[in-house]
């Protein structure tokens, strides 16, 4: 059984998790964007079924590519993110997890 269109729409919530990271790198508004990430994660986790989790896992590369393209466009290509997502799905979904600042 495939995922429903409603579940597919929920997968778009993963994209902000992959894109908001660049906003947390600066001290200005960092707390705001960290709270946004927590909110997105809460929404995803509330609706997360095993079927949806499998879908996210199987499509993480495509989701990251879309998110990366969005961030490049949004920032005028002023950020340099890895072409491949360096995070696991578990990390991306963990409510309090944030990548280490480099």
N, C-alpha and C positions, 0 to 999 in steps of 0.2 A: 504494500500500500504506500503510495506517495504521500507527500505532505500536502495539506490543504492550502488553498490560496491565503487563508488567514494566517497559517503558520509561516508560509513563505513571506508574507508581509512582515512578520515578526523578525525574520532573519535580517531584515534591513536595519534592525536595532544594533546589530553587531558592528556595522560599519562605523557608527560614531565612536565606539570603543577603540577602534583602530585609528581614528582620525583625530580625536580630541587630545591625544598625547602631546602633540606639538604645542597646544595651548597651555599645557601644564609646565612647560620648560621655563617659562618666565615667572618671576615672583608676582608680577601684576596679574591679578585675577586667578591665580593658581588655585586658591581654595574654591572659587566658584566652579572652575572646570573640573576639579576633583569631585565636587558634589554632583555635577552633571553626569560624570562617569558612573558614580555610585547609583544614581537614579536610573540610568540606562540598564545597568546590570541588574538592578532590582526588578525592573520591568521584564527583562529577558528571563530571569530565574523564576519569576512567578508563573510564566507560561511554558517553561521548558519541559518538554516531554522527551522520552528517549528517542522518539522518531525525529523530533526537531533537533536534538543534540547531534544525532547521526548526520542529519542534513548539514548542520553548521560545520561539523568536522570534515565532512566530505567536500564542502564548498569553501573552506577557509581560504584557500589560495585565491579563488575568484573574488571573494569578498574583500580580501586584502588589496587585490589589484584595483578594484573599484574605489576603495577607500583612499588608496594612494593617489589615484588620478584626481579624486575630489580634493585632497589636501594640496596637491600641486597646483590645481586651478585656483583654489581658494587663497593660497598664499603667493600666487604669482611665481611659483617654482622657487621660493626662497627657503625651502626646507630640504633636508637631505635624509630621507628615510631609506631603510633597507628595502630592496625590491621584493624580498621574501620575508614574510612575517616571522619575527624571531620569538614569538610568544605562543604558548600552547593555548588551546581552547579553555582549559581549566584556569589558566592564569587570567585570561580575558574575562572570564565569568566570575572570578572571585571578587566579592564585594569590596574588600579593602585593599586588594593588590594594585600596586602601581609600579611601573618599571623604574629601575634605578636611573637617576639623572646622570647623564654622561657629560 
